């Protein structure tokens, strides 16, 4: 079978398409014939050894898959060959077939395409955990979303609206702003792509404040980091919650006096650790997401698909912040 793997530290251009043996499922595992693998920000970091987890090489990146069960290992109950499943596996997804612990799988509802199924768990899972458990979202809140046209950003727009919030989408272009509006954003702020000086940073803070209104943002959902975080923090409400989700623009240096002046919280959102520490709560949230998908309250935007041999291009596009919605690698 084919696998797109990393053999040494480097960018997506270093990945190689290898021919490897088909694995055999062990105890508690199933063999999944992979149909789709979504690309996520951790994939860009892992291959450069910049992520919290550093798998032993060689390995295939790709932590979110959907496919069909092809074989079942010893001790697995409740699953059958031919079942459509999705799973969050951390890494190893850019392959034609992969062994997955049965405990990490979820059934794909009828009528849901593999590309959308593979796009649901990490982005929407991160966001539902962030908004409910860390942001304590409630109807009537105002939420500012940085990076609102990417996969996680659009999930925040959709889930924020589903939970009754007013959502301000911050994006880098008018085109991305229209995509955020189609997902339900109430207003859009376009931030500059280049390096900002002090005056530009102040202008952006004022734009955030104007969009959020006189009371500010009850929740800031920061997927971007870098120079954009402080202007967003300046627009936060009294006792607001600033959620740290990711930092493709760099790790921000935040002036902590602002947290005192606004009596606000800066909260980390580490979904991967949450799923391991609170598996029952995690599974309940995935069930909730499926119900919302069925009801049409959320709908993952898959903007582009790539064949396995071009999986590196998908990772590069996400790494360069050119992606809108989700990028997915398909095996057929």
N, C-alpha and C positions, 0 to 999 in steps of 0.2 A: 504494500500500500504506500501511498505518497504522504509525506509530511513536510511542512515548511518549518525549518528548525534554525535555531541559533546555536552556533558552535563556539563563538568567542564574543567578548564584549564589543558592542558596536550598534550602529543604527540599523534601520530596516533594510538598507542595501546589502547588509552582510548576511541576511537570511538565505538559506539554500533549500531547494526542493530535493528532498532525499527519498530514496526507496528503502523502506524498513519493513520488518516483519509485522504482520497483524498480531496484536496482543491477544492473550487469552484471559478472560475474566476470572479473577480469584474469588475467594470467599467474600460474600457480601457485595460483589460487583456485577455489573452487566456490561456487555460490549455494545456500544452505540455506533451505528452507521451514521456519521455526522452529515447533516444536510446543510447546516448554516452555522457560522461562527461570527458573532458580533465582535467588532474591534472597540476597545475601550482604552482610556488614557493609561491605566497601569501597563498595558502592553507596550507602550512607547518607553516606559521607564524600566521595565524588567530587563529588556534586551541590552540596556546600557548599564545594568547593575545599579540602578538608582532607586529601586523600589524597596519597600520594607522586607519583602520576601525575595530570596535569590535562589531559584531552583538550580539543581545540578545540571550542567550542560552535558550533551546536547539535549535540547527540549524544544517543543513547539510553543510559541506564545498563543494567546487566545484563551480567555477564561470563561466564555459564555457561549454555550452551544445548544442546538436543537437538532434532533434526529430521530432515528427509529431503533428500537432494541433489536439486536441481531442474535445475541446469545446471552444466557443467564448463568451466573456462577452459583456455587454452592451456598445454600442458606438464604437465598433471595426469595422473598414471598411478596405477593401482591402485584407483581409485574409479569408481563408475558412478552414473548417474541412478537414483534410487530407493533408494540405500543409506541405512540409518538410521545417523546419526552423532551424536556429542556433541563439544563443543569448548569450551575455555576461551579467551575472546576479549578479556578485560579489560574491555571495555565495548561497547555497541552491540547488546545482545541483546534489548531490549524492543521488538522490531520483528516484522513478519510474515515478512520475508525479509532475509537478511544474507549478505554475501560473507565467506568464511572462508578463510585460507590452508590449503591441503591438509595442510601439515606439522603443523597444530595440531589435527587431527581424530583421533578414535578411532571405531572401529565400535561400535555399540550391539549387545550380544549379543541373540540371539533371546529373546523372552519378557520382556524388561526394559521396563517402561512408560517413556514419554518423561519423565514427571515424576521418576521415580527416577533415570533416566540423567542428567538435568540436575542432580541433587542430589549426584552422586557425587564429581566431580573436585575441586572447590575445598575442600570440607570434609574429606573423607577423604584427599584428596591432601595438604592441609596437615598433617593429623595423622600420616599414615604417614611423611612426611618428618620431621616434628618428633620423633616417637617413635623412629624408627630412626636418623636421621642426627644429630640434635641431642641426643636423650635417651638413646640407646644402650640402649634397653629390652631386658630379658631376662626370661625366665620366673622368677617368684618375686619380682619387684619389687613394691613398693607404690607406687601412683600416686594422687595427689590431683588431681581435675579441678574447676576452678572454672567455673561456668556450664555445668554438665554436662547441662542439658536442652535447650540450643540445638542447632543443626545441627552445629557443630564439636564441641561438648561431647559429644553423643551418639556422634559418630564416635570420639572419644577413649575413651569408655566401651567401645564395641564392639571397637575395635582393641586397646585395652589388654588386654581379656579374651582376645582372639584370640592375643595374643603371650604370654599366660601370667601377666599381672600381677594383683595384687589391687587393685581399683579403688574408691576413695572418691569419691563424687559430692557436690560442694558446689553447692547450689541455693538459690533464694530462697523456695520454698514446698513444702509437703508434697505438693501435686499434682505438681509438677515432680520431686520426689524419687521418686514412684512410677513416673514415666516413665523416670527413670534406672535404677531397679531392674529394670524390664522389659527394658531394654537390656543388663542384666547387672551393674550396679553391686553390689558386695558390701556397701557401707554408704553411708549418706547423712548429710550434715551440712547443716542449713538455716541460712543466714546472714541477718542482718537486712537489710531493704531500705533503711531510712533511714540518716541520718548516724550513724556510730558515734563515741562518745567513747573515751577511753583505756581505761576499764574494759571497755567492750563489745568493743573490739579485743582486749584480753587474754583475755576470755571466749571469743571466736571462735578465737583461737590455741590455747587449751586444748582446745576442742572438736575442732579439727583434729588436735591431738596425740593425743587419746584415740582418735579413729577410726583414725588411721594406725598406732597402736601404739608401743611403747617405742623402736623403732629409727627411727621417722619415715618420711617419704615419700621414696623413691628418686627419684621424678619428681613435680614439681608442674607441671601443665599449666594455665597461667593465660590464660584467654580474656577475663577481666573487667577486671583491673587495679584502679586506684584504691585505696580503703581496704582492699580485700580481699587485696592482694598481700602486705603485711607479715605479717599473721597466718599466711598460708600458708607464707611463708618460714620462720617460726619453728617450723613443724612438719616441716621438711625433714630428711632423714637426713644422716649423715656422708658427704661426697662426693656428695651428691645433685645433681640437675640441675633447675633452675628454668627452665621454658621460657616465654618471653614470646611470646604468640601474638596478643593483642589487648587493647584497653583501652577498652571502651565506658563504663566507670565512671571513666575518667580515667587519666592517666599517673602511676604510682606513684612515690613518692620512697622508695627503699629504703635502710635503714641498712646500709651495707656492712660494718660490724663483724660482722654476722651471717654473712656469707659467709666471713669468717675463722674464726669460732668453729665453723662446721660444715664448713669446707673444701669448700664447695659452689660450683657454677657457676651463673651466670645467663646463659642462652643465648637469643638471638633466633631466631625462626622466621619467615623471610620467604620464603614458598613461591613467590610470583610471581617473585622474583629467582632462586631456585633453579631453576625450570623453564627459565628463559632461559640460565642458566650451565651447567646439567648436563642437557641435553635427553634424552640416552640413559638416564640414571638415572631421570629423571622418567617416561619412557615405560615403563620396566620396572616402576616402582612402580604406574602405572595398570594395567598388565597383572596385577600381583599383586592389586590391588583387585578387578578383574573376576573373578579366580579365587575370591577370598574371597566375593564376591557370589553367584557360581554355587553355591558350597558351603554358602551359608546362614550363613556366619560373620559377615557384616555385612548390614544391610538398612536403607537410608536411610528415616527416618520423614518422610514428607511430611504435615504436619498440616493444611495448608490450601492451596487453589489460588484464584487470582484471574484474572479476564479481563484482557486488556491494558489496557482503559480504567481499571481499578482497580489498576493496578500501583503507583501512588503509595501506596495504602493498605498494600500489602504492605511497601514500604520503610519506611513510618512505623511499622508494627507491629514490625518488626525493630529499628528505631532506638530505639523506646521499651522495648525489652527485654521485649516481650510474646509473643515467638514461642517456640513449642515445636517442636523439630525444624526441618524446612525449610519455607519458604514458596515457592511456585512460581507463576509467571504462565504461563497457558496461552493459546494463540492460537486455539483452536477450542472 
